[in-house]
């Protein structure tokens, strides 16, 4: 017999612990039994006895991430990327937040929705804000992080600055914090060119790549 809690679970469901990066212990469950068994498994192993779990609606579509820098309520700059592949696919139980392959994309609707979402949470955003989305016919926001960037922002910034003369966002973050002024020539959206891929893994290093065969080793 289902509990009142289980009656409210939408199926399929996305299950994960509330704390931890990279989609920790996340899995796609297609039945109440799978949800229950997954939580019990890790509780019995002593891994998650003191952690809370989240059971969420599962949203299909392209996996997108939007990073943005704000200063005193003003959007300074931002870019969007699409996560394509994740590490250890043969072991992983779901989608993680840190990809092994991602590419820069430009989607005006994503820029609009993410800007409005940040402003809906904070009337005067200040610092770094990152947004996770799924995209089908429209952008569907799944998570907003306040005061932090996605894990690869520094690597993207370094690669774009080193090989394409692009903007180094961490450097800009520090300079604006020290000077209190925003340079006039920085685009608010799509600061990095579309079509560049960041490929990285344990045994291959990190590479900036383009579909025409152009590539550079980052680290």
C-alpha positions as protocol buffer text, in pm:
chain_id: "A"
residue {
  index: 1
  type: UNK
  ca { x: 0 y: 0 z: 0 }
}
residue {
  index: 2
  type: UNK
  ca { x: 134 y: 344 z: -96 }
}
residue {
  index: 3
  type: UNK
  ca { x: 185 y: 613 z: 165 }
}
residue {
  index: 4
  type: UNK
  ca { x: 30 y: 959 z: 112 }
}
residue {
  index: 5
  type: UNK
  ca { x: 379 y: 1078 z: 19 }
}
residue {
  index: 6
  type: UNK
  ca { x: 418 y: 814 z: -250 }
}
residue {
  index: 7
  type: UNK
  ca { x: 79 y: 898 z: -398 }
}
residue {
  index: 8
  type: UNK
  ca { x: 212 y: 1244 z: -483 }
}
residue {
  index: 9
  type: UNK
  ca { x: 528 y: 1127 z: -666 }
}
residue {
  index: 10
  type: UNK
  ca { x: 515 y: 1201 z: -1040 }
}
residue {
  index: 11
  type: UNK
  ca { x: 644 y: 921 z: -1258 }
}
residue {
  index: 12
  type: UNK
  ca { x: 895 y: 898 z: -1407 }
}
residue {
  index: 13
  type: UNK
  ca { x: 1079 y: 1068 z: -1120 }
}
residue {
  index: 14
  type: UNK
  ca { x: 1427 y: 1207 z: -1073 }
}
residue {
  index: 15
  type: UNK
  ca { x: 1573 y: 1105 z: -734 }
}
residue {
  index: 16
  type: UNK
  ca { x: 1885 y: 1242 z: -567 }
}
residue {
  index: 17
  type: UNK
  ca { x: 2021 y: 1364 z: -234 }
}
residue {
  index: 18
  type: UNK
  ca { x: 1980 y: 1734 z: -159 }
}
residue {
  index: 19
  type: UNK
  ca { x: 2346 y: 1797 z: -85 }
}
residue {
  index: 20
  type: UNK
  ca { x: 2645 y: 1721 z: -302 }
}
residue {
  index: 21
  type: UNK
  ca { x: 2770 y: 1825 z: -645 }
}
residue {
  index: 22
  type: UNK
  ca { x: 2751 y: 1660 z: -984 }
}
residue {
  index: 23
  type: UNK
  ca { x: 2406 y: 1508 z: -940 }
}
residue {
  index: 24
  type: UNK
  ca { x: 2518 y: 1298 z: -646 }
}
residue {
  index: 25
  type: UNK
  ca { x: 2335 y: 962 z: -623 }
}
residue {
  index: 26
  type: UNK
  ca { x: 2087 y: 1071 z: -888 }
}
residue {
  index: 27
  type: UNK
  ca { x: 1881 y: 820 z: -1084 }
}
residue {
  index: 28
  type: UNK
  ca { x: 1577 y: 806 z: -1309 }
}
residue {
  index: 29
  type: UNK
  ca { x: 1302 y: 595 z: -1150 }
}
residue {
  index: 30
  type: UNK
  ca { x: 998 y: 472 z: -1339 }
}
residue {
  index: 31
  type: UNK
  ca { x: 809 y: 319 z: -1047 }
}
residue {
  index: 32
  type: UNK
  ca { x: 745 y: 383 z: -676 }
}
residue {
  index: 33
  type: UNK
  ca { x: 931 y: 59 z: -601 }
}
residue {
  index: 34
  type: UNK
  ca { x: 1243 y: 188 z: -773 }
}
residue {
  index: 35
  type: UNK
  ca { x: 1229 y: 513 z: -576 }
}
residue {
  index: 36
  type: UNK
  ca { x: 1192 y: 325 z: -247 }
}
residue {
  index: 37
  type: UNK
  ca { x: 1464 y: 69 z: -329 }
}
residue {
  index: 38
  type: UNK
  ca { x: 1716 y: 332 z: -437 }
}
residue {
  index: 39
  type: UNK
  ca { x: 1679 y: 532 z: -115 }
}
residue {
  index: 40
  type: UNK
  ca { x: 1684 y: 221 z: 104 }
}
residue {
  index: 41
  type: UNK
  ca { x: 1996 y: 87 z: -70 }
}
residue {
  index: 42
  type: UNK
  ca { x: 2209 y: 389 z: 19 }
}
residue {
  index: 43
  type: UNK
  ca { x: 2058 y: 425 z: 365 }
}
residue {
  index: 44
  type: UNK
  ca { x: 2143 y: 62 z: 444 }
}
residue {
  index: 45
  type: UNK
  ca { x: 2500 y: 119 z: 329 }
}
residue {
  index: 46
  type: UNK
  ca { x: 2524 y: 409 z: 571 }
}
residue {
  index: 47
  type: UNK
  ca { x: 2599 y: 661 z: 298 }
}
residue {
  index: 48
  type: UNK
  ca { x: 2289 y: 879 z: 327 }
}
residue {
  index: 49
  type: UNK
  ca { x: 2137 y: 822 z: 670 }
}
residue {
  index: 50
  type: UNK
  ca { x: 2190 y: 1186 z: 765 }
}
residue {
  index: 51
  type: UNK
  ca { x: 2098 y: 1332 z: 426 }
}
residue {
  index: 52
  type: UNK
  ca { x: 1765 y: 1443 z: 286 }
}
residue {
  index: 53
  type: UNK
  ca { x: 1640 y: 1313 z: -47 }
}
residue {
  index: 54
  type: UNK
  ca { x: 1461 y: 1493 z: -329 }
}
residue {
  index: 55
  type: UNK
  ca { x: 1207 y: 1329 z: -556 }
}
residue {
  index: 56
  type: UNK
  ca { x: 1133 y: 1553 z: -853 }
}
residue {
  index: 57
  type: UNK
  ca { x: 950 y: 1553 z: -1182 }
}
residue {
  index: 58
  type: UNK
  ca { x: 1175 y: 1418 z: -1457 }
}
residue {
  index: 59
  type: UNK
  ca { x: 1212 y: 1663 z: -1745 }
}
residue {
  index: 60
  type: UNK
  ca { x: 1345 y: 1544 z: -2079 }
}
residue {
  index: 61
  type: UNK
  ca { x: 1528 y: 1758 z: -2333 }
}
residue {
  index: 62
  type: UNK
  ca { x: 1865 y: 1919 z: -2403 }
}
residue {
  index: 63
  type: UNK
  ca { x: 2074 y: 1972 z: -2091 }
}
residue {
  index: 64
  type: UNK
  ca { x: 2174 y: 2340 z: -2077 }
}
residue {
  index: 65
  type: UNK
  ca { x: 2367 y: 2558 z: -1835 }
}
residue {
  index: 66
  type: UNK
  ca { x: 2370 y: 2940 z: -1815 }
}
residue {
  index: 67
  type: UNK
  ca { x: 2643 y: 3127 z: -1626 }
}
residue {
  index: 68
  type: UNK
  ca { x: 2607 y: 3496 z: -1548 }
}
residue {
  index: 69
  type: UNK
  ca { x: 2791 y: 3774 z: -1368 }
}
residue {
  index: 70
  type: UNK
  ca { x: 2595 y: 4059 z: -1208 }
}
residue {
  index: 71
  type: UNK
  ca { x: 2697 y: 4383 z: -1039 }
}
residue {
  index: 72
  type: UNK
  ca { x: 2460 y: 4581 z: -819 }
}
residue {
  index: 73
  type: UNK
  ca { x: 2151 y: 4460 z: -1005 }
}
residue {
  index: 74
  type: UNK
  ca { x: 2298 y: 4493 z: -1353 }
}
residue {
  index: 75
  type: UNK
  ca { x: 2380 y: 4197 z: -1575 }
}
residue {
  index: 76
  type: UNK
  ca { x: 2747 y: 4222 z: -1674 }
}
residue {
  index: 77
  type: UNK
  ca { x: 2785 y: 3921 z: -1904 }
}
residue {
  index: 78
  type: UNK
  ca { x: 2676 y: 3561 z: -1959 }
}
residue {
  index: 79
  type: UNK
  ca { x: 2706 y: 3254 z: -2181 }
}
residue {
  index: 80
  type: UNK
  ca { x: 2518 y: 2930 z: -2243 }
}
residue {
  index: 81
  type: UNK
  ca { x: 2651 y: 2580 z: -2299 }
}
residue {
  index: 82
  type: UNK
  ca { x: 2498 y: 2243 z: -2368 }
}
residue {
  index: 83
  type: UNK
  ca { x: 2615 y: 1938 z: -2173 }
}
residue {
  index: 84
  type: UNK
  ca { x: 2656 y: 1643 z: -2410 }
}
residue {
  index: 85
  type: UNK
  ca { x: 2840 y: 1364 z: -2228 }
}
residue {
  index: 86
  type: UNK
  ca { x: 2932 y: 1276 z: -1870 }
}
residue {
  index: 87
  type: UNK
  ca { x: 3216 y: 1079 z: -1704 }
}
residue {
  index: 88
  type: UNK
  ca { x: 3193 y: 707 z: -1632 }
}
residue {
  index: 89
  type: UNK
  ca { x: 2877 y: 646 z: -1833 }
}
residue {
  index: 90
  type: UNK
  ca { x: 2907 y: 271 z: -1772 }
}
residue {
  index: 91
  type: UNK
  ca { x: 2878 y: 331 z: -1395 }
}
residue {
  index: 92
  type: UNK
  ca { x: 2671 y: 647 z: -1368 }
}
residue {
  index: 93
  type: UNK
  ca { x: 2308 y: 616 z: -1275 }
}
residue {
  index: 94
  type: UNK
  ca { x: 2194 y: 944 z: -1422 }
}
residue {
  index: 95
  type: UNK
  ca { x: 2299 y: 1284 z: -1548 }
}
residue {
  index: 96
  type: UNK
  ca { x: 2572 y: 1463 z: -1357 }
}
residue {
  index: 97
  type: UNK
  ca { x: 2633 y: 1834 z: -1336 }
}
residue {
  index: 98
  type: UNK
  ca { x: 2993 y: 1818 z: -1459 }
}
residue {
  index: 99
  type: UNK
  ca { x: 3026 y: 1706 z: -1822 }
}
residue {
  index: 100
  type: UNK
  ca { x: 3317 y: 1556 z: -2012 }
}
residue {
  index: 101
  type: UNK
  ca { x: 3187 y: 1710 z: -2336 }
}
residue {
  index: 102
  type: UNK
  ca { x: 3003 y: 2043 z: -2364 }
}
residue {
  index: 103
  type: UNK
  ca { x: 2963 y: 2306 z: -2633 }
}
residue {
  index: 104
  type: UNK
  ca { x: 2881 y: 2676 z: -2647 }
}
residue {
  index: 105
  type: UNK
  ca { x: 2533 y: 2755 z: -2783 }
}
residue {
  index: 106
  type: UNK
  ca { x: 2336 y: 3075 z: -2841 }
}
residue {
  index: 107
  type: UNK
  ca { x: 1963 y: 3073 z: -2761 }
}
residue {
  index: 108
  type: UNK
  ca { x: 1785 y: 3405 z: -2717 }
}
residue {
  index: 109
  type: UNK
  ca { x: 1495 y: 3244 z: -2533 }
}
residue {
  index: 110
  type: UNK
  ca { x: 1733 y: 3094 z: -2277 }
}
residue {
  index: 111
  type: UNK
  ca { x: 1893 y: 3434 z: -2216 }
}
residue {
  index: 112
  type: UNK
  ca { x: 1554 y: 3593 z: -2162 }
}
residue {
  index: 113
  type: UNK
  ca { x: 1415 y: 3322 z: -1933 }
}
residue {
  index: 114
  type: UNK
  ca { x: 1730 y: 3298 z: -1720 }
}
residue {
  index: 115
  type: UNK
  ca { x: 1757 y: 3674 z: -1677 }
}
residue {
  index: 116
  type: UNK
  ca { x: 1395 y: 3696 z: -1567 }
}
residue {
  index: 117
  type: UNK
  ca { x: 1441 y: 3399 z: -1331 }
}
residue {
  index: 118
  type: UNK
  ca { x: 1740 y: 3555 z: -1154 }
}
residue {
  index: 119
  type: UNK
  ca { x: 1559 y: 3888 z: -1119 }
}
residue {
  index: 120
  type: UNK
  ca { x: 1252 y: 3709 z: -983 }
}
residue {
  index: 121
  type: UNK
  ca { x: 1466 y: 3565 z: -703 }
}
residue {
  index: 122
  type: UNK
  ca { x: 1674 y: 3874 z: -634 }
}
residue {
  index: 123
  type: UNK
  ca { x: 1573 y: 4231 z: -718 }
}
residue {
  index: 124
  type: UNK
  ca { x: 1936 y: 4337 z: -699 }
}
residue {
  index: 125
  type: UNK
  ca { x: 2156 y: 4042 z: -804 }
}
residue {
  index: 126
  type: UNK
  ca { x: 2523 y: 4083 z: -724 }
}
residue {
  index: 127
  type: UNK
  ca { x: 2792 y: 3830 z: -810 }
}
residue {
  index: 128
  type: UNK
  ca { x: 2774 y: 3499 z: -994 }
}
residue {
  index: 129
  type: UNK
  ca { x: 2447 y: 3319 z: -1069 }
}
residue {
  index: 130
  type: UNK
  ca { x: 2424 y: 2990 z: -1255 }
}
residue {
  index: 131
  type: UNK
  ca { x: 2111 y: 2827 z: -1394 }
}
residue {
  index: 132
  type: UNK
  ca { x: 2044 y: 2469 z: -1505 }
}
residue {
  index: 133
  type: UNK
  ca { x: 1779 y: 2406 z: -1770 }
}
residue {
  index: 134
  type: UNK
  ca { x: 1620 y: 2142 z: -1986 }
}
residue {
  index: 135
  type: UNK
  ca { x: 1514 y: 2257 z: -2330 }
}
residue {
  index: 136
  type: UNK
  ca { x: 1246 y: 2103 z: -2548 }
}
residue {
  index: 137
  type: UNK
  ca { x: 1000 y: 2340 z: -2713 }
}
residue {
  index: 138
  type: UNK
  ca { x: 1090 y: 2597 z: -2447 }
}
residue {
  index: 139
  type: UNK
  ca { x: 1346 y: 2643 z: -2165 }
}
residue {
  index: 140
  type: UNK
  ca { x: 1250 y: 2467 z: -1843 }
}
residue {
  index: 141
  type: UNK
  ca { x: 1453 y: 2583 z: -1542 }
}
residue {
  index: 142
  type: UNK
  ca { x: 1545 y: 2305 z: -1300 }
}
residue {
  index: 143
  type: UNK
  ca { x: 1788 y: 2480 z: -1063 }
}
residue {
  index: 144
  type: UNK
  ca { x: 1929 y: 2823 z: -982 }
}
residue {
  index: 145
  type: UNK
  ca { x: 2247 y: 2867 z: -777 }
}
residue {
  index: 146
  type: UNK
  ca { x: 2307 y: 3201 z: -609 }
}
residue {
  index: 147
  type: UNK
  ca { x: 2659 y: 3323 z: -545 }
}
residue {
  index: 148
  type: UNK
  ca { x: 2837 y: 3051 z: -742 }
}
residue {
  index: 149
  type: UNK
  ca { x: 2931 y: 2953 z: -1093 }
}
residue {
  index: 150
  type: UNK
  ca { x: 2928 y: 2616 z: -1262 }
}
residue {
  index: 151
  type: UNK
  ca { x: 3244 y: 2411 z: -1211 }
}
residue {
  index: 152
  type: UNK
  ca { x: 3380 y: 2464 z: -1562 }
}
residue {
  index: 153
  type: UNK
  ca { x: 3344 y: 2844 z: -1583 }
}
residue {
  index: 154
  type: UNK
  ca { x: 3711 y: 2900 z: -1499 }
}
residue {
  index: 155
  type: UNK
  ca { x: 3824 y: 2641 z: -1755 }
}
residue {
  index: 156
  type: UNK
  ca { x: 3602 y: 2785 z: -2031 }
}
residue {
  index: 157
  type: UNK
  ca { x: 3728 y: 3135 z: -1947 }
}
residue {
  index: 158
  type: UNK
  ca { x: 4093 y: 3028 z: -1955 }
}
residue {
  index: 159
  type: UNK
  ca { x: 4053 y: 2842 z: -2285 }
}
residue {
  index: 160
  type: UNK
  ca { x: 3863 y: 3125 z: -2456 }
}
residue {
  index: 161
  type: UNK
  ca { x: 4109 y: 3387 z: -2331 }
}
residue {
  index: 162
  type: UNK
  ca { x: 4421 y: 3188 z: -2420 }
}
residue {
  index: 163
  type: UNK
  ca { x: 4329 y: 3073 z: -2769 }
}
residue {
  index: 164
  type: UNK
  ca { x: 4065 y: 3317 z: -2895 }
}
residue {
  index: 165
  type: UNK
  ca { x: 4137 y: 3633 z: -2700 }
}
residue {
  index: 166
  type: UNK
  ca { x: 3798 y: 3603 z: -2531 }
}
residue {
  index: 167
  type: UNK
  ca { x: 3682 y: 3732 z: -2196 }
}
residue {
  index: 168
  type: UNK
  ca { x: 3825 y: 3585 z: -1876 }
}
residue {
  index: 169
  type: UNK
  ca { x: 3522 y: 3602 z: -1646 }
}
residue {
  index: 170
  type: UNK
  ca { x: 3702 y: 3527 z: -1315 }
}
residue {
  index: 171
  type: UNK
  ca { x: 3950 y: 3805 z: -1395 }
}
residue {
  index: 172
  type: UNK
  ca { x: 3662 y: 4040 z: -1479 }
}
residue {
  index: 173
  type: UNK
  ca { x: 3489 y: 3942 z: -1152 }
}
residue {
  index: 174
  type: UNK
  ca { x: 3795 y: 4047 z: -951 }
}
residue {
  index: 175
  type: UNK
  ca { x: 3854 y: 4370 z: -1147 }
}
residue {
  index: 176
  type: UNK
  ca { x: 3494 y: 4487 z: -1110 }
}
residue {
  index: 177
  type: UNK
  ca { x: 3503 y: 4403 z: -740 }
}
residue {
  index: 178
  type: UNK
  ca { x: 3815 y: 4614 z: -693 }
}
residue {
  index: 179
  type: UNK
  ca { x: 3725 y: 4906 z: -922 }
}
residue {
  index: 180
  type: UNK
  ca { x: 3348 y: 4911 z: -883 }
}
residue {
  index: 181
  type: UNK
  ca { x: 3314 y: 4982 z: -1257 }
}
residue {
  index: 182
  type: UNK
  ca { x: 3187 y: 4773 z: -1549 }
}
residue {
  index: 183
  type: UNK
  ca { x: 3367 y: 4805 z: -1884 }
}
residue {
  index: 184
  type: UNK
  ca { x: 3137 y: 4939 z: -2156 }
}
residue {
  index: 185
  type: UNK
  ca { x: 3242 y: 4700 z: -2434 }
}
residue {
  index: 186
  type: UNK
  ca { x: 3130 y: 4371 z: -2276 }
}
residue {
  index: 187
  type: UNK
  ca { x: 2823 y: 4198 z: -2426 }
}
residue {
  index: 188
  type: UNK
  ca { x: 2553 y: 4102 z: -2178 }
}
residue {
  index: 189
  type: UNK
  ca { x: 2477 y: 3776 z: -2358 }
}
residue {
  index: 190
  type: UNK
  ca { x: 2664 y: 3508 z: -2553 }
}
residue {
  index: 191
  type: UNK
  ca { x: 3009 y: 3636 z: -2465 }
}
residue {
  index: 192
  type: UNK
  ca { x: 3171 y: 3323 z: -2612 }
}
residue {
  index: 193
  type: UNK
  ca { x: 3140 y: 3218 z: -2980 }
}
residue {
  index: 194
  type: UNK
  ca { x: 2903 y: 2935 z: -3065 }
}
residue {
  index: 195
  type: UNK
  ca { x: 3021 y: 2593 z: -3180 }
}
residue {
  index: 196
  type: UNK
  ca { x: 3328 y: 2544 z: -2960 }
}
residue {
  index: 197
  type: UNK
  ca { x: 3348 y: 2224 z: -2756 }
}
residue {
  index: 198
  type: UNK
  ca { x: 3530 y: 2164 z: -2428 }
}
residue {
  index: 199
  type: UNK
  ca { x: 3639 y: 1801 z: -2406 }
}
residue {
  index: 200
  type: UNK
  ca { x: 3801 y: 1669 z: -2090 }
}
residue {
  index: 201
  type: UNK
  ca { x: 3855 y: 1343 z: -1906 }
}
residue {
  index: 202
  type: UNK
  ca { x: 4102 y: 1173 z: -1676 }
}
residue {
  index: 203
  type: UNK
  ca { x: 4319 y: 1021 z: -1948 }
}
residue {
  index: 204
  type: UNK
  ca { x: 4300 y: 1288 z: -2221 }
}
residue {
  index: 205
  type: UNK
  ca { x: 4344 y: 1624 z: -2051 }
}
residue {
  index: 206
  type: UNK
  ca { x: 4127 y: 1918 z: -2157 }
}
residue {
  index: 207
  type: UNK
  ca { x: 4079 y: 2028 z: -2517 }
}
residue {
  index: 208
  type: UNK
  ca { x: 3905 y: 2312 z: -2697 }
}
residue {
  index: 209
  type: UNK
  ca { x: 3766 y: 2171 z: -3024 }
}
residue {
  index: 210
  type: UNK
  ca { x: 3564 y: 2276 z: -3325 }
}
residue {
  index: 211
  type: UNK
  ca { x: 3376 y: 2055 z: -3572 }
}
residue {
  index: 212
  type: UNK
  ca { x: 3600 y: 2161 z: -3862 }
}
residue {
  index: 213
  type: UNK
  ca { x: 3890 y: 1984 z: -3691 }
}
residue {
  index: 214
  type: UNK
  ca { x: 4049 y: 2286 z: -3519 }
}
residue {
  index: 215
  type: UNK
  ca { x: 4167 y: 2196 z: -3170 }
}
residue {
  index: 216
  type: UNK
  ca { x: 4393 y: 2319 z: -2892 }
}
residue {
  index: 217
  type: UNK
  ca { x: 4501 y: 2145 z: -2573 }
}
residue {
  index: 218
  type: UNK
  ca { x: 4400 y: 2360 z: -2276 }
}
residue {
  index: 219
  type: UNK
  ca { x: 4575 y: 2171 z: -1993 }
}
